[in-house]
């Protein structure tokens, strides 16, 4: 076990020669209790591949930064309640790719600032209605924010 979070959860220390009994049972249940023959996508174990432990550690690191609880869905003390890590991974990756309004507007502003005059002129017929809609939406958001803070 190289990753700190799984080490901590499984109760592994530098002096450990083997896993504690509860940890051993949890690891067996998560990684080996169901058949592993065939394709990786057919594996129904909680840990469907060796890299699942590394992913669990990545989730724990992210949880600490983002105040989420993806890693906590695997509890060594309640191994029977664990969800397959591939399902947790989907939610984890979706959460990581969410963008805040600040991220979105920063990207939009940067992209607008990078538009070239000749591009604006050559695509004017298509861009003008889009810019009008953008301006209307921005105006609507500004009015809403003013009304809320007033």
OpenMM code with the backbone's topology and positions (N, CA, C; nanometers):
from openmm import Vec3, app, unit

residues = "UNK UNK UNK UNK UNK UNK UNK UNK UNK UNK UNK UNK UNK UNK UNK UNK UNK UNK UNK UNK UNK UNK UNK UNK UNK UNK UNK UNK UNK UNK UNK UNK UNK UNK UNK UNK UNK UNK UNK UNK UNK UNK UNK UNK UNK UNK UNK UNK UNK UNK UNK UNK UNK UNK UNK UNK UNK UNK UNK UNK UNK UNK UNK UNK UNK UNK UNK UNK UNK UNK UNK UNK UNK UNK UNK UNK UNK UNK UNK UNK UNK UNK UNK UNK UNK UNK UNK UNK UNK UNK UNK UNK UNK UNK UNK UNK UNK UNK UNK UNK UNK UNK UNK UNK UNK UNK UNK UNK UNK UNK UNK UNK UNK UNK UNK UNK UNK UNK UNK UNK UNK UNK UNK UNK UNK UNK UNK UNK UNK UNK UNK UNK UNK UNK UNK UNK UNK UNK UNK UNK UNK UNK UNK UNK UNK UNK UNK UNK UNK UNK".split()
positions = [
    Vec3(0.0842, -0.1177, 0.0000),
    Vec3(0.0000, 0.0000, 0.0000),
    Vec3(0.0887, 0.1240, 0.0000),
    Vec3(0.0851, 0.1932, -0.1105),
    Vec3(0.1674, 0.3119, -0.1243),
    Vec3(0.0904, 0.4402, -0.0947),
    Vec3(-0.0393, 0.4387, -0.1103),
    Vec3(-0.1193, 0.5597, -0.0950),
    Vec3(-0.1620, 0.5804, 0.0500),
    Vec3(-0.1493, 0.7032, 0.1000),
    Vec3(-0.1741, 0.7281, 0.2421),
    Vec3(-0.3174, 0.7022, 0.2890),
    Vec3(-0.4163, 0.7407, 0.2118),
    Vec3(-0.5544, 0.7230, 0.2579),
    Vec3(-0.5905, 0.5752, 0.2731),
    Vec3(-0.5687, 0.4915, 0.1712),
    Vec3(-0.5974, 0.3491, 0.1903),
    Vec3(-0.5167, 0.2872, 0.3049),
    Vec3(-0.3905, 0.3286, 0.3202),
    Vec3(-0.3097, 0.2788, 0.4324),
    Vec3(-0.3791, 0.3075, 0.5642),
    Vec3(-0.4225, 0.4325, 0.5787),
    Vec3(-0.4900, 0.4734, 0.7024),
    Vec3(-0.6198, 0.3951, 0.7225),
    Vec3(-0.6984, 0.3831, 0.6173),
    Vec3(-0.8274, 0.3153, 0.6282),
    Vec3(-0.8127, 0.1666, 0.6597),
    Vec3(-0.7122, 0.1042, 0.6008),
    Vec3(-0.6897, -0.0381, 0.6253),
    Vec3(-0.6063, -0.0631, 0.7508),
    Vec3(-0.5616, 0.0428, 0.8171),
    Vec3(-0.4856, 0.0271, 0.9414),
    Vec3(-0.3452, -0.0239, 0.9203),
    Vec3(-0.2842, 0.0133, 0.8087),
    Vec3(-0.1485, -0.0311, 0.7777),
    Vec3(-0.0487, 0.0726, 0.8300),
    Vec3(0.0511, 0.0235, 0.9023),
    Vec3(0.1578, 0.1103, 0.9515),
    Vec3(0.2905, 0.0602, 0.8945),
    Vec3(0.3975, 0.1330, 0.9228),
    Vec3(0.5304, 0.0908, 0.8770),
    Vec3(0.5687, -0.0442, 0.9349),
    Vec3(0.5234, -0.0670, 1.0554),
    Vec3(0.5594, -0.1901, 1.1250),
    Vec3(0.4693, -0.3082, 1.0870),
    Vec3(0.3619, -0.2819, 1.0145),
    Vec3(0.2657, -0.3881, 0.9806),
    Vec3(0.3287, -0.4939, 0.8919),
    Vec3(0.3061, -0.6170, 0.9295),
    Vec3(0.3494, -0.7283, 0.8464),
    Vec3(0.2303, -0.7832, 0.7675),
    Vec3(0.1111, -0.7546, 0.8182),
    Vec3(-0.0107, -0.7967, 0.7491),
    Vec3(-0.1245, -0.7053, 0.7887),
    Vec3(-0.2316, -0.7155, 0.7142),
    Vec3(-0.3495, -0.6331, 0.7426),
    Vec3(-0.4192, -0.6801, 0.8696),
    Vec3(-0.4791, -0.5872, 0.9434),
    Vec3(-0.5640, -0.6292, 1.0545),
    Vec3(-0.6802, -0.7143, 0.9996),
    Vec3(-0.7354, -0.8009, 1.0812),
    Vec3(-0.8392, -0.8948, 1.0384),
    Vec3(-0.9568, -0.8252, 0.9683),
    Vec3(-1.0080, -0.7147, 1.0275),
    Vec3(-1.1226, -0.6444, 0.9679),
    Vec3(-1.0864, -0.5903, 0.8296),
    Vec3(-0.9667, -0.5367, 0.8181),
    Vec3(-0.9208, -0.4809, 0.6913),
    Vec3(-0.9033, -0.5895, 0.5867),
    Vec3(-0.8518, -0.7016, 0.6303),
    Vec3(-0.8335, -0.8153, 0.5412),
    Vec3(-0.9677, -0.8611, 0.4851),
    Vec3(-1.0669, -0.8681, 0.5727),
    Vec3(-1.2010, -0.9086, 0.5298),
    Vec3(-1.2612, -0.8079, 0.4333),
    Vec3(-1.2455, -0.6796, 0.4621),
    Vec3(-1.2991, -0.5754, 0.3743),
    Vec3(-1.2319, -0.5817, 0.2375),
    Vec3(-1.0992, -0.5923, 0.2355),
    Vec3(-1.0274, -0.5977, 0.1090),
    Vec3(-1.0687, -0.7206, 0.0282),
    Vec3(-1.0809, -0.8343, 0.0945),
    Vec3(-1.1237, -0.9546, 0.0243),
    Vec3(-1.2631, -0.9347, -0.0341),
    Vec3(-1.3542, -0.8838, 0.0471),
    Vec3(-1.4915, -0.8640, 0.0004),
    Vec3(-1.4961, -0.7667, -0.1174),
    Vec3(-1.4173, -0.6596, -0.1108),
    Vec3(-1.4203, -0.5580, -0.2161),
    Vec3(-1.3499, -0.6009, -0.3447),
    Vec3(-1.2437, -0.6798, -0.3320),
    Vec3(-1.1622, -0.7101, -0.4493),
    Vec3(-1.1757, -0.8515, -0.5037),
    Vec3(-1.2144, -0.9455, -0.4186),
    Vec3(-1.2069, -1.0848, -0.4626),
    Vec3(-1.3321, -1.1684, -0.4379),
    Vec3(-1.4350, -1.1121, -0.3780),
    Vec3(-1.5511, -1.1933, -0.3424),
    Vec3(-1.6326, -1.2395, -0.4633),
    Vec3(-1.6233, -1.1670, -0.5742),
    Vec3(-1.6969, -1.2029, -0.6959),
    Vec3(-1.5971, -1.2456, -0.8022),
    Vec3(-1.6412, -1.3272, -0.8959),
    Vec3(-1.5487, -1.3760, -0.9995),
    Vec3(-1.4801, -1.2616, -1.0746),
    Vec3(-1.3503, -1.2801, -1.1028),
    Vec3(-1.2723, -1.1775, -1.1718),
    Vec3(-1.2344, -1.2214, -1.3130),
    Vec3(-1.2801, -1.3358, -1.3545),
    Vec3(-1.2448, -1.3864, -1.4871),
    Vec3(-1.3154, -1.3037, -1.5942),
    Vec3(-1.2530, -1.2940, -1.7089),
    Vec3(-1.3145, -1.2220, -1.8200),
    Vec3(-1.2658, -1.0793, -1.8298),
    Vec3(-1.3476, -0.9967, -1.8921),
    Vec3(-1.3109, -0.8574, -1.9168),
    Vec3(-1.3244, -0.7736, -1.7906),
    Vec3(-1.2458, -0.6668, -1.7856),
    Vec3(-1.2473, -0.5759, -1.6709),
    Vec3(-1.3873, -0.5193, -1.6475),
    Vec3(-1.4572, -0.4846, -1.7558),
    Vec3(-1.5904, -0.4263, -1.7411),
    Vec3(-1.6949, -0.5258, -1.6896),
    Vec3(-1.6631, -0.6544, -1.6928),
    Vec3(-1.7543, -0.7564, -1.6406),
    Vec3(-1.7315, -0.7836, -1.4923),
    Vec3(-1.6240, -0.7310, -1.4373),
    Vec3(-1.5886, -0.7535, -1.2973),
    Vec3(-1.6834, -0.6731, -1.2078),
    Vec3(-1.7562, -0.7398, -1.1212),
    Vec3(-1.8561, -0.6755, -1.0357),
    Vec3(-1.8052, -0.6438, -0.8954),
    Vec3(-1.6776, -0.6676, -0.8697),
    Vec3(-1.6220, -0.6363, -0.7387),
    Vec3(-1.6182, -0.4856, -0.7161),
    Vec3(-1.6184, -0.4446, -0.5906),
    Vec3(-1.6074, -0.3024, -0.5563),
    Vec3(-1.4786, -0.2474, -0.6164),
    Vec3(-1.3667, -0.3138, -0.5926),
    Vec3(-1.2404, -0.2799, -0.6565),
    Vec3(-1.2277, -0.3723, -0.7774),
    Vec3(-1.2503, -0.3194, -0.8960),
    Vec3(-1.2504, -0.4042, -1.0151),
    Vec3(-1.1140, -0.4153, -1.0812),
    Vec3(-1.0187, -0.3344, -1.0345),
    Vec3(-0.8816, -0.3439, -1.0838),
    Vec3(-0.7875, -0.2928, -0.9744),
    Vec3(-0.6606, -0.3224, -0.9877),
    Vec3(-0.5632, -0.2834, -0.8851),
    Vec3(-0.5574, -0.1317, -0.8667),
    Vec3(-0.5761, -0.0579, -0.9740),
    Vec3(-0.5699, 0.0886, -0.9671),
    Vec3(-0.6863, 0.1485, -0.8882),
    Vec3(-0.7843, 0.0691, -0.8527),
    Vec3(-0.8980, 0.1189, -0.7751),
    Vec3(-0.8533, 0.1755, -0.6409),
    Vec3(-0.7490, 0.1167, -0.5825),
    Vec3(-0.6978, 0.1662, -0.4545),
    Vec3(-0.6378, 0.3049, -0.4735),
    Vec3(-0.5661, 0.3248, -0.5827),
    Vec3(-0.5082, 0.4564, -0.6126),
    Vec3(-0.6202, 0.5590, -0.6359),
    Vec3(-0.7243, 0.5187, -0.7063),
    Vec3(-0.8387, 0.6066, -0.7308),
    Vec3(-0.9061, 0.6457, -0.5988),
    Vec3(-0.9187, 0.5502, -0.5092),
    Vec3(-0.9770, 0.5767, -0.3768),
    Vec3(-0.8959, 0.6849, -0.3054),
    Vec3(-0.7647, 0.6765, -0.3158),
    Vec3(-0.6774, 0.7768, -0.2565),
    Vec3(-0.6980, 0.9138, -0.3231),
    Vec3(-0.7096, 0.9161, -0.4551),
    Vec3(-0.7331, 1.0415, -0.5272),
    Vec3(-0.8650, 1.1053, -0.4825),
    Vec3(-0.9663, 1.0221, -0.4630),
    Vec3(-1.0958, 1.0722, -0.4163),
    Vec3(-1.0825, 1.1350, -0.2782),
    Vec3(-1.0055, 1.0707, -0.1910),
    Vec3(-0.9863, 1.1234, -0.0550),
    Vec3(-0.9154, 1.2580, -0.0592),
    Vec3(-0.8156, 1.2706, -0.1443),
    Vec3(-0.7437, 1.3974, -0.1580),
    Vec3(-0.8391, 1.5054, -0.2076),
    Vec3(-0.9183, 1.4720, -0.3075),
    Vec3(-1.0162, 1.5667, -0.3617),
    Vec3(-1.1205, 1.6022, -0.2559),
    Vec3(-1.1669, 1.5031, -0.1816),
    Vec3(-1.2650, 1.5272, -0.0748),
    Vec3(-1.2143, 1.6322, 0.0230),
    Vec3(-1.0866, 1.6241, 0.0575),
    Vec3(-1.0281, 1.7196, 0.1511),
    Vec3(-1.0273, 1.8612, 0.0970),
    Vec3(-1.0073, 1.8748, -0.0328),
    Vec3(-1.0021, 2.0074, -0.0948),
    Vec3(-1.1409, 2.0618, -0.1266),
    Vec3(-1.2309, 1.9749, -0.1706),
    Vec3(-1.3610, 2.0185, -0.2213),
    Vec3(-1.4754, 1.9967, -0.1222),
    Vec3(-1.4440, 1.9461, -0.0032),
    Vec3(-1.5465, 1.9170, 0.0987),
    Vec3(-1.6550, 1.8240, 0.0445),
    Vec3(-1.6126, 1.7202, -0.0245),
    Vec3(-1.7033, 1.6171, -0.0746),
    Vec3(-1.6808, 1.4903, 0.0068),
    Vec3(-1.7490, 1.3816, -0.0266),
    Vec3(-1.7327, 1.2583, 0.0508),
    Vec3(-1.7308, 1.1335, -0.0368),
    Vec3(-1.6677, 1.1425, -0.1524),
    Vec3(-1.6612, 1.0267, -0.2412),
    Vec3(-1.5877, 0.9098, -0.1760),
    Vec3(-1.4739, 0.9355, -0.1145),
    Vec3(-1.3939, 0.8283, -0.0545),
    Vec3(-1.4634, 0.7636, 0.0648),
    Vec3(-1.5472, 0.8380, 0.1325),
    Vec3(-1.6149, 0.7867, 0.2519),
    Vec3(-1.7212, 0.6816, 0.2187),
    Vec3(-1.7531, 0.6677, 0.0901),
    Vec3(-1.8514, 0.5673, 0.0506),
    Vec3(-1.7954, 0.4256, 0.0595),
    Vec3(-1.6654, 0.4166, 0.0855),
    Vec3(-1.6004, 0.2874, 0.1100),
    Vec3(-1.5516, 0.2890, 0.2539),
    Vec3(-1.6184, 0.2131, 0.3381),
    Vec3(-1.5855, 0.2100, 0.4804),
    Vec3(-1.5388, 0.0699, 0.5173),
    Vec3(-1.4132, 0.0610, 0.5590),
    Vec3(-1.3551, -0.0684, 0.5956),
    Vec3(-1.4359, -0.1348, 0.7064),
    Vec3(-1.4983, -0.0562, 0.7925),
    Vec3(-1.5766, -0.1120, 0.9025),
    Vec3(-1.7164, -0.1571, 0.8597),
    Vec3(-1.7570, -0.1238, 0.7390),
    Vec3(-1.8865, -0.1675, 0.6863),
    Vec3(-1.8693, -0.2054, 0.5393),
    Vec3(-1.7878, -0.3073, 0.5118),
    Vec3(-1.7561, -0.3410, 0.3726),
    Vec3(-1.8773, -0.3831, 0.2896),
    Vec3(-1.9771, -0.4370, 0.3549),
    Vec3(-2.0960, -0.4824, 0.2817),
    Vec3(-2.1790, -0.3666, 0.2277),
    Vec3(-2.1582, -0.2470, 0.2790),
    Vec3(-2.2330, -0.1293, 0.2343),
    Vec3(-2.1622, -0.0535, 0.1223),
    Vec3(-2.0442, -0.0959, 0.0838),
    Vec3(-1.9656, -0.0255, -0.0177),
    Vec3(-2.0308, -0.0346, -0.1543),
    Vec3(-2.0278, 0.0773, -0.2236),
    Vec3(-2.0745, 0.0816, -0.3624),
    Vec3(-1.9557, 0.0496, -0.4531),
    Vec3(-1.9797, -0.0086, -0.5689),
    Vec3(-1.8684, -0.0336, -0.6619),
    Vec3(-1.7968, 0.0972, -0.6946),
    Vec3(-1.6659, 0.0939, -0.6915),
    Vec3(-1.5887, 0.2166, -0.7118),
    Vec3(-1.6096, 0.2732, -0.8521),
    Vec3(-1.6426, 0.1900, -0.9482),
    Vec3(-1.6675, 0.2422, -1.0829),
    Vec3(-1.7887, 0.3349, -1.0830),
    Vec3(-1.8895, 0.3099, -0.9981),
    Vec3(-2.0054, 0.3990, -0.9882),
    Vec3(-1.9679, 0.5288, -0.9167),
    Vec3(-1.8909, 0.5155, -0.8114),
    Vec3(-1.8454, 0.6340, -0.7379),
    Vec3(-1.7556, 0.7180, -0.8288),
    Vec3(-1.6739, 0.6505, -0.9095),
    Vec3(-1.5820, 0.7197, -0.9996),
    Vec3(-1.6574, 0.8088, -1.0987),
    Vec3(-1.7685, 0.7617, -1.1501),
    Vec3(-1.8474, 0.8411, -1.2446),
    Vec3(-1.8933, 0.9709, -1.1780),
    Vec3(-1.9463, 0.9600, -1.0579),
    Vec3(-1.9920, 1.0784, -0.9844),
    Vec3(-1.8745, 1.1705, -0.9513),
    Vec3(-1.7641, 1.1111, -0.9121),
    Vec3(-1.6425, 1.1849, -0.8786),
    Vec3(-1.5933, 1.2655, -0.9991),
    Vec3(-1.5844, 1.2018, -1.1144),
    Vec3(-1.5356, 1.2701, -1.2343),
    Vec3(-1.6326, 1.3789, -1.2791),
    Vec3(-1.7613, 1.3534, -1.2655),
    Vec3(-1.8602, 1.4564, -1.3002),
    Vec3(-1.8438, 1.5779, -1.2091),
    Vec3(-1.8251, 1.5530, -1.0821),
    Vec3(-1.8094, 1.6624, -0.9872),
    Vec3(-1.6832, 1.7430, -1.0181),
    Vec3(-1.5760, 1.6735, -1.0507),
    Vec3(-1.4499, 1.7417, -1.0798),
    Vec3(-1.4607, 1.8314, -1.2030),
    Vec3(-1.5464, 1.7952, -1.2971),
    Vec3(-1.5554, 1.8732, -1.4207),
    Vec3(-1.6603, 1.9839, -1.4132),
    Vec3(-1.7328, 1.9937, -1.3037),
    Vec3(-1.8286, 2.1022, -1.2902),
    Vec3(-1.7546, 2.2346, -1.2876),
    Vec3(-1.8159, 2.3319, -1.3500),
    Vec3(-1.7553, 2.4638, -1.3539),
    Vec3(-1.8426, 2.5606, -1.2761),
    Vec3(-1.7796, 2.6497, -1.2056),
    Vec3(-1.8529, 2.7515, -1.1324),
    Vec3(-1.8907, 2.8635, -1.2287),
    Vec3(-1.9873, 2.9465, -1.1918),
    Vec3(-2.0204, 3.0609, -1.2781),
    Vec3(-1.8984, 3.1509, -1.3039),
    Vec3(-1.8121, 3.1635, -1.2054),
    Vec3(-1.6920, 3.2458, -1.2241),
    Vec3(-1.6017, 3.1839, -1.3311),
    Vec3(-1.5844, 3.0508, -1.3266),
    Vec3(-1.5039, 2.9828, -1.4286),
    Vec3(-1.5634, 3.0048, -1.5672),
    Vec3(-1.6950, 2.9883, -1.5776),
    Vec3(-1.7637, 3.0010, -1.7059),
    Vec3(-1.7495, 3.1423, -1.7616),
    Vec3(-1.7772, 3.2422, -1.6786),
    Vec3(-1.7702, 3.3809, -1.7260),
    Vec3(-1.6270, 3.4244, -1.7559),
    Vec3(-1.5319, 3.3742, -1.6789),
    Vec3(-1.3915, 3.4057, -1.7066),
    Vec3(-1.3515, 3.3505, -1.8431),
    Vec3(-1.3921, 3.2273, -1.8719),
    Vec3(-1.3615, 3.1667, -2.0024),
    Vec3(-1.4305, 3.2420, -2.1154),
    Vec3(-1.5564, 3.2783, -2.0943),
    Vec3(-1.6306, 3.3521, -2.1963),
    Vec3(-1.5660, 3.4874, -2.2236),
    Vec3(-1.5324, 3.5602, -2.1182),
    Vec3(-1.4698, 3.6912, -2.1334),
    Vec3(-1.3377, 3.6799, -2.2092),
    Vec3(-1.2583, 3.5813, -2.1729),
    Vec3(-1.1293, 3.5611, -2.2400),
    Vec3(-1.1510, 3.5304, -2.3883),
    Vec3(-1.2470, 3.4429, -2.4172),
    Vec3(-1.2745, 3.4070, -2.5570),
    Vec3(-1.3244, 3.5280, -2.6353),
    Vec3(-1.4092, 3.6099, -2.5754),
    Vec3(-1.4588, 3.7302, -2.6433),
    Vec3(-1.3449, 3.8287, -2.6704),
    Vec3(-1.2553, 3.8416, -2.5756),
    Vec3(-1.1426, 3.9345, -2.5923),
    Vec3(-1.0462, 3.8877, -2.7012),
    Vec3(-1.0443, 3.7586, -2.7287),
    Vec3(-0.9536, 3.7046, -2.8292),
    Vec3(-1.0097, 3.7086, -2.9710),
    Vec3(-1.1385, 3.7458, -2.9862),
    Vec3(-1.1976, 3.7532, -3.1198),
    Vec3(-1.1285, 3.8617, -3.2013),
    Vec3(-1.1034, 3.8321, -3.3253),
    Vec3(-1.0369, 3.9261, -3.4158),
    Vec3(-1.1415, 4.0070, -3.4923),
    Vec3(-1.1094, 4.1313, -3.5204),
    Vec3(-1.2010, 4.2211, -3.5905),
    Vec3(-1.2406, 4.1638, -3.7259),
    Vec3(-1.1446, 4.1117, -3.7998),
    Vec3(-1.1775, 4.0584, -3.9323),
    Vec3(-1.2722, 3.9389, -3.9236),
    Vec3(-1.2615, 3.8589, -3.8175),
    Vec3(-1.3533, 3.7466, -3.7957),
    Vec3(-1.4932, 3.7993, -3.7641),
    Vec3(-1.4997, 3.9007, -3.6789),
    Vec3(-1.6287, 3.9612, -3.6443),
    Vec3(-1.6981, 4.0158, -3.7688),
    Vec3(-1.6233, 4.0824, -3.8537),
    Vec3(-1.6803, 4.1419, -3.9751),
    Vec3(-1.7236, 4.0329, -4.0729),
    Vec3(-1.6388, 3.9337, -4.0929),
    Vec3(-1.6704, 3.8296, -4.1915),
    Vec3(-1.7862, 3.7393, -4.1476),
    Vec3(-1.8097, 3.7281, -4.0179),
    Vec3(-1.9176, 3.6419, -3.9683),
    Vec3(-2.0284, 3.7230, -3.9000),
    Vec3(-2.0364, 3.8483, -3.9358),
    Vec3(-2.1272, 3.9427, -3.8719),
    Vec3(-2.2726, 3.8945, -3.8719),
    Vec3(-2.3191, 3.8390, -3.9815),
    Vec3(-2.4592, 3.7965, -3.9917),
    Vec3(-2.4950, 3.6909, -3.8868),
    Vec3(-2.4016, 3.6051, -3.8540),
    Vec3(-2.4260, 3.5004, -3.7545),
    Vec3(-2.3961, 3.5487, -3.6130),
    Vec3(-2.2944, 3.6315, -3.6006),
    Vec3(-2.2501, 3.6741, -3.4682),
    Vec3(-2.3395, 3.7814, -3.4058),
    Vec3(-2.3917, 3.8706, -3.4866),
    Vec3(-2.4725, 3.9807, -3.4332),
    Vec3(-2.5905, 3.9307, -3.3495),
    Vec3(-2.6729, 3.8356, -3.3997),
    Vec3(-2.7835, 3.7870, -3.3160),
    Vec3(-2.7358, 3.7172, -3.1878),
    Vec3(-2.6235, 3.6508, -3.1960),
    Vec3(-2.5695, 3.5830, -3.0776),
    Vec3(-2.5242, 3.6856, -2.9742),
    Vec3(-2.4576, 3.7905, -3.0193),
    Vec3(-2.4122, 3.8944, -2.9270),
    Vec3(-2.5298, 3.9671, -2.8628),
    Vec3(-2.6371, 3.9859, -2.9371),
    Vec3(-2.7585, 4.0482, -2.8821),
    Vec3(-2.8155, 3.9598, -2.7708),
    Vec3(-2.8219, 3.8299, -2.7944),
    Vec3(-2.8732, 3.7363, -2.6926),
    Vec3(-2.7836, 3.7350, -2.5692),
    Vec3(-2.6538, 3.7387, -2.5920),
    Vec3(-2.5599, 3.7411, -2.4794),
    Vec3(-2.5807, 3.8683, -2.3977),
    Vec3(-2.5923, 3.9810, -2.4655),
    Vec3(-2.6134, 4.1089, -2.3963),
    Vec3(-2.7442, 4.1068, -2.3173),
    Vec3(-2.8500, 4.0511, -2.3752),
    Vec3(-2.9787, 4.0416, -2.3052),
    Vec3(-2.9661, 3.9545, -2.1807),
    Vec3(-2.8965, 3.8424, -2.1935),
    Vec3(-2.8805, 3.7520, -2.0800),
    Vec3(-2.7996, 3.8175, -1.9692),
    Vec3(-2.6926, 3.8865, -2.0060),
    Vec3(-2.6096, 3.9567, -1.9082),
    Vec3(-2.6925, 4.0628, -1.8365),
    Vec3(-2.7705, 4.1381, -1.9127),
    Vec3(-2.8558, 4.2419, -1.8548),
    Vec3(-2.9562, 4.1807, -1.7573),
    Vec3(-3.0136, 4.0686, -1.7948),
    Vec3(-3.1096, 3.9995, -1.7078),
    Vec3(-3.0438, 3.9558, -1.5764),
    Vec3(-2.9233, 3.9000, -1.5841),
    Vec3(-2.8518, 3.8590, -1.4636),
    Vec3(-2.8185, 3.9787, -1.3750),
    Vec3(-2.7770, 4.0888, -1.4354),
    Vec3(-2.7431, 4.2080, -1.3590),
    Vec3(-2.8661, 4.2622, -1.2858),
    Vec3(-2.9805, 4.2658, -1.3538),
    Vec3(-3.1052, 4.3133, -1.2899),
    Vec3(-3.1423, 4.2222, -1.1737),
    Vec3(-3.1307, 4.0921, -1.1946),
    Vec3(-3.1644, 3.9954, -1.0904),
    Vec3(-3.0741, 4.0154, -0.9679),
    Vec3(-2.9447, 4.0310, -0.9900),
    Vec3(-2.8512, 4.0498, -0.8784),
    Vec3(-2.8781, 4.1810, -0.8051),
    Vec3(-2.9092, 4.2874, -0.8780),
    Vec3(-2.9415, 4.4157, -0.8151),
    Vec3(-3.0674, 4.4043, -0.7316),
    Vec3(-3.1685, 4.3326, -0.7841),
    Vec3(-3.2948, 4.3176, -0.7115),
    Vec3(-3.2751, 4.2385, -0.5823),
    Vec3(-3.1904, 4.1410, -0.5864),
    Vec3(-3.1651, 4.0574, -0.4684),
    Vec3(-3.0876, 4.1348, -0.3621),
    Vec3(-2.9906, 4.2149, -0.4058),
    Vec3(-2.9071, 4.2868, -0.3087),
    Vec3(-2.9669, 4.4195, -0.2655),
    Vec3(-3.0734, 4.4629, -0.3300),
    Vec3(-3.1359, 4.5920, -0.2941),
    Vec3(-3.2182, 4.5826, -0.1678),
] * unit.nanometer
topology = app.Topology()
chain = topology.addChain("A")
for resn in residues:
    res = topology.addResidue(resn, chain)
    for name in ("N", "CA", "C"):
        topology.addAtom(name, app.Element.getBySymbol(name[0]), res)
